[in-house]
Amino acid sequence: MTELKSRDKSGFSDVRRAARLSVAPMMDWTDQHCRYMHRLLSREVLLYTEMVTAPALVRGGALHLLAHDPLEYPLALQLGGSDLDELVTATRLGADAGYNEINLNCGCPSDRVQSGAFGAVLMQRPDLVADCVAAMCAAVDVEITVKCRIGVDAQKPQDVLPDFLQKISNAGCRRVTIHARKAWLQGLSPKENRDIPPLDYEIVHQMKADFPDLHISVNGGITTLAEAKAHLDRGLDGVMIGRAAYHQPGDVLRAADPEIFGTGEFSDPIDVARQMLPYIERHLSQGGRLHQVTRHMLGLFAGRPGARQWRRTLSEGAHRDSAGPALVETALAAISE
C-alpha cells in the first residue's frame, strides 16, 4: 500500500458516500492515534472521534480534544450535550477545526452521560433534540447528524422511534445512525447495554422504508463485512461497525475499500505497521509515550501466525521509558517470519 498523504477535507464533500461504512465512536478507543492507523487501513471509511462533550469544549476550554491529522479525513466529530447554546458553540469549534461532520450523541447510556442530560436519555426528549439539531444546522455549513438507540427503558420502539426520526428530520437532520438496541438507563451498566438488550435490525430496516429520504445507517452487533453487505443489499444506506473494527482491524478495515466501496485494493497490515513508525517518531518527539499509540495496534494481526508474540512484545515493552519504534520492528519480526 502506498504511503498516504495529508488530504484536505474539501476532497470529501460527499461524506454520505463515506458513511456507507463507518467506524463507531468509542470512548477511550477511537482517539487520534487509533484513527490514524485506521485510515492507513482504509482510504474510504468514515471515521469518528470519541464523544467530546460540549461543556468540556465551551466551559473547560479543552480544545486539544479536537486535535487530529488531516490524513484522517473523512472525519466526524461526535458531540455530547443538551444545552443549545453550548452545542452551537461546540459545533462552530468543530467546524472551524475542519471536521467533515458533527454528530449529536443520543445513544450513550452511561451514568455520567445521563447526569449531564445527554446521550441515550435524550431519546425521551425528542423536541429538545430537534431544537438542538436545528440550531446546530443553522450555525455551520457542515452536515449535522444524530446517533441514537431504538428507544430506552419501557419505551416502545415502534412508537417512539418514528416520532424521534420525524422530528429530527424536520429540524434539518438528513443522516442518522441507529444502534439497533434499546438502552436500559436503570439496571444495566454501559458494557451490559452493548450486549444484553436484544438487537432489532428489522425496525431499522422498517425506518428506512418509512423514511426513504433519510440516510440511515445501522449499528450494533455487526462484526464482519459480509454482515455489513447484507444490510446494504437490503436497502440501508450505511453500516457502522464498532468493537470488531477495533479489535480485528486487519480483518474488517483492510478489505473495506474493495468490498464495500469498490475501490482500491486490500491493504497490508504489515505495511500499515511500518507506516506507523514515522507517526510514532513524531509522537515521541512531542513528549508522547509509545504505549499511547501501540495499544491500538495490538489487534492488527488478530488470527494470523505470530499475532500472540506481536501482542506480547508490545504489551510488555511499550510502557518502558526507552521504548520506541525499534520495539515495533521487533514485534513485527514475529509476523514477517
Phi, psi and omega in degrees: 000129182288154182294136178278146175256157175300141187233136178287142184296340180297340177285358183229046181297331179268075180294336180300323179296316179298329182289359174303326172216128180226159175258125187297149170291127184225118182302135179071002181241304188273058174278184187291333177293316177299313183296323179300314178295318179300322179292328175294330179282327181218129176279344193255324189298152177274127180256149179236147172286168162299161174295130176247126182280141177301318178301324179298321180284316189275313181272323184271347180064026185277061184291344176297340179291346179268358184296138176199167178260137179305337178298338185287343181300144002286134191220133180246142174261124175263127179253145171243135179162170177216354175280119189302312183295319179294320179296320178297315179296316179296322178298317178296319178298318179295318179295318179295330179285347174108006181293144182280342185206147172242123184248134179263124182280115173235032185226344184286129185259011186292153179300320181298321179290319179300318182295336176270006178060044171210177188088212186298333180301337179289346173300338179273355183227063184298328179294320177295317178300317179299318178297318179296315180299315181299317180292321179294319178298321182288339187276332186219165175272343180294144182293135177257127181232171181227141170243126187222176170260177176276353179160176177226149174048235186276003179300146174264111184306324182295342178262311189279327185293315177299322179295317179299311181295321180297317183290318179287330176294316177299332182278351177119358177284127181246357182215132183221143173248127184248117171284119192280036174227151166287160171249130176261106184286340177240126172102342179235142176283165175306319179296316180295328179291346176274347187230322191282311179301133184294146176285142176226081180292330185298324181290330177293317176296324177295322178297324177295321177293323182280334181233070186297336181272354180267128177285116185240126173249150178251144180223152175116112173075005182268124188239348183226160176292331178297318177295319179299315181296327179297319177292319179295319180295332178279354173119354176290155184274335183200165177225135176247126179247136183252263190300324180295322179293331180279311186279333178230057183297331179291339176271315189275306190277331183294336182256000188296318186297307179289324188276329182256322185256348180069029180229158171063200184230170172299134176277159182254114181302329177295316177298319180296317178301320179290324178292339177285343185298312177298325177297316179298318178303314180297317181297316180293323180293340178264010177096005180281173179245150185299317185298337179296334178264311189289342177299335178274351184261357187299326183268008186301329183243025183308129178086355181262153175303134180091355184297322181295317179293322175304310181295317183296316181299314181289318183296320184279333187252340190290341180277349181292146183300328184272357186295136179208197182304332181299328179294322178294319177299318178297315179296324183291334181299328179295328179278314183300325182286000000 
